[in-house]
Amino acid sequence: MPVSIHQLGYKKLSQVIFEWQAADRASLLALFIVLEVLLHWFWCLYVWLRQDTYNIYVDVNLLYPIWLGITLTGLFFWWMVGHLARIKNNDQRLHYWQIVLIVVYSIYIAIVVLVMGHSSLVSGISLVGGAMLGMMLVRRSYIWRAFLWQVAFIIVVTIIPYVGIDLPNLRQLTITSIPLDTYSYLTYSEATALENAIETSLFPNGILSWDNLSELRRSSAFFWRSTHMYLALPKAIFMVYVFRTLLLILDDSKEEILQHANQDELTKLNNRRFGLRQMQQTIMTTSTAQDYSVILLDLDWFKNVNDTYGHEVGDQVLREVAQVLTQAFTDKAIVSRYGGEEFLIVLPDADHDRAMNTAEELRENIAQHVIKTDAGFSFQLTASFGVYTLTHTELLRIRQECAAAVLHNNSSSLSDVDINTIRKNKSTANRTLDNKTKVYKNKQNNRHLNNQNIAMPRKDKQTTEQFNRQQTAQLCSDVCHRLISTADKALYKAKDRGRNKVVSANELLAEGRINEPRYGT
Ligand SMILES: Nc1nc2c(ncn2[C@@H]2O[C@H](COP(=O)(O)OP(=O)(O)OP(=O)(O)O)[C@@H](O)[C@H]2O)c(=O)[nH]1
């Protein structure tokens, strides 16, 4: 079905560009060309209606064949709009007609550019805008070639008058007589206007006055500048609008890609990777005046749900439990799907009592939640919880241990890697650095130097910073895994004690039932 403007009103441009079939997009391009050709047609009509005024600027004899050509081109592209949509299932014919479309349009616009002025706004916009729009809608390789031909064409028509060949130009008339020695200083349009003015006896008593000449120059320039703006600006505005929309679409896609990368497809919670990354960030940035808690929960006998009601109902359960979790928390909590039927909740500002109460509430909410299947069954299920809280003093200690470990690893690594470079450049270094740099000479002193950050060569500094970042990230990840594994031990105990329970890892640690996790080493 041919594309209509009516349809365009309802379709988002993103759909037009990315979701339509190739034939529909080519058909849309033909429709845009029809609109452009229509603008040109109305220009011809306007000049023809007011030819008494404009015949001093416009070669009316040339206007007629051009107008006829514009009319035929318009009809051809109007036919193309429907034709391209009709052959959408035949790839070969579609490619053939795409080439025809581009070739005919290129020739058409080349003629328009030629007769309107190849150095005008029209040619600039046609060259760039036409190519951009074309690339969005039809095969890019065709448009690229057409674009190169257009560039070559503009170069040729710029050079050709200098080898004595006259090209048709609506703004130009053959000059048969010119009563001025200063002709060489006049532009084409001024000379043309002058010539026409003489022919139409514009000058009173055949006398040329500079006032008349200035008036002619102004009116001629105004007419042609208005013409170029009329022909070029709608296309320019449209192009910028399309480009802006395209960028918005790209922004949306980027956001969507990021969301997919960080989100669990089934539950729409954070996925494990993103949950861990956020946990790593909070562990180093959260205030050390607050305790830091993690809750790990695992659905009880979930395999039975799958076995009894099927995998789809299992999925439904996971989605509904995720909803229960999302509704229970504020922005600060990090809720993620940690594994199959396991969820991780990080509360970066909760002390142990609050974390235990939260887990208890969640346990009750899940146990009370009724799952209703499409097949008409309804059932409830429970979950077991392991909770572990780091007090703010422990958090501070871990951070200090991490920082110390980074420093330690950093200096030993530096002594292995960088000291060689430094020694190689010893003579230069000795010359350029002050006395303090001589501490580079042995490993011990090198460490001292690094701590003081004295006149380190730029590249070494960057390597050190990068190394520090990697070390910190690695240690954060290590700390997170140890926190989760401690909570997991409590979860295991909850399962052991009959499920549907909340067990505190801190209590297990105090009772000596599990080992103290070690961080930062
Ligand atoms: N429907 C569905 N099932 C999943 C998904 N991911 C994991 N599972 C299932 O979750 C079940 C986990 O079973 P188990 O690890 O034996 O644990 P359980 O049956 O919950 O028993 P306990 O944990 O000991 O209470 C397995 O049957 C997995 O196939 C998922 O995305 N969708």
PDBQT file of the ligand as one rigid body, heavy atoms in Angstrom, charges set to zero:
ROOT
HETATM    1  N1  LIG A 601      10.752 -21.829  36.537  1.00  0.00    +0.000 N 
HETATM    2  C1  LIG A 601      12.012 -21.558  36.795  1.00  0.00    +0.000 A 
HETATM    3  N2  LIG A 601      12.725 -22.394  37.560  1.00  0.00    +0.000 NA
HETATM    4  C2  LIG A 601      14.003 -22.100  37.841  1.00  0.00    +0.000 A 
HETATM    5  C3  LIG A 601      14.625 -20.955  37.348  1.00  0.00    +0.000 A 
HETATM    6  N3  LIG A 601      15.909 -20.921  37.782  1.00  0.00    +0.000 NA
HETATM    7  C4  LIG A 601      16.085 -22.022  38.542  1.00  0.00    +0.000 A 
HETATM    8  N4  LIG A 601      14.930 -22.740  38.587  1.00  0.00    +0.000 N 
HETATM    9  C5  LIG A 601      14.660 -23.981  39.264  1.00  0.00    +0.000 C 
HETATM   10  O1  LIG A 601      14.774 -23.776  40.657  1.00  0.00    +0.000 OA
HETATM   11  C6  LIG A 601      14.944 -25.083  41.216  1.00  0.00    +0.000 C 
HETATM   12  C7  LIG A 601      15.880 -24.996  42.408  1.00  0.00    +0.000 C 
HETATM   13  O2  LIG A 601      15.801 -26.211  43.059  1.00  0.00    +0.000 OA
HETATM   14  P1  LIG A 601      16.719 -26.611  44.241  1.00  0.00    +0.000 P 
HETATM   15  O3  LIG A 601      18.037 -25.913  44.123  1.00  0.00    +0.000 OA
HETATM   16  O4  LIG A 601      16.753 -28.104  44.293  1.00  0.00    +0.000 OA
HETATM   17  O5  LIG A 601      16.037 -26.012  45.501  1.00  0.00    +0.000 OA
HETATM   18  P2  LIG A 601      14.548 -26.099  46.053  1.00  0.00    +0.000 P 
HETATM   19  O6  LIG A 601      13.697 -27.066  45.334  1.00  0.00    +0.000 OA
HETATM   20  O7  LIG A 601      14.061 -24.685  46.093  1.00  0.00    +0.000 OA
HETATM   21  O8  LIG A 601      14.780 -26.629  47.499  1.00  0.00    +0.000 OA
HETATM   22  P3  LIG A 601      15.426 -25.870  48.715  1.00  0.00    +0.000 P 
HETATM   23  O9  LIG A 601      16.175 -24.718  48.205  1.00  0.00    +0.000 OA
HETATM   24  O10 LIG A 601      16.306 -26.867  49.366  1.00  0.00    +0.000 OA
HETATM   25  O11 LIG A 601      14.284 -25.451  49.579  1.00  0.00    +0.000 OA
HETATM   26  C8  LIG A 601      15.477 -26.001  40.122  1.00  0.00    +0.000 C 
HETATM   27  O12 LIG A 601      14.483 -26.939  39.804  1.00  0.00    +0.000 OA
HETATM   28  C9  LIG A 601      15.660 -25.051  38.943  1.00  0.00    +0.000 C 
HETATM   29  O13 LIG A 601      15.325 -25.666  37.706  1.00  0.00    +0.000 OA
HETATM   30  C10 LIG A 601      13.859 -20.090  36.517  1.00  0.00    +0.000 A 
HETATM   31  O14 LIG A 601      14.308 -19.047  36.027  1.00  0.00    +0.000 OA
HETATM   32  N5  LIG A 601      12.566 -20.426  36.271  1.00  0.00    +0.000 N 
ENDROOT
TORSDOF 0
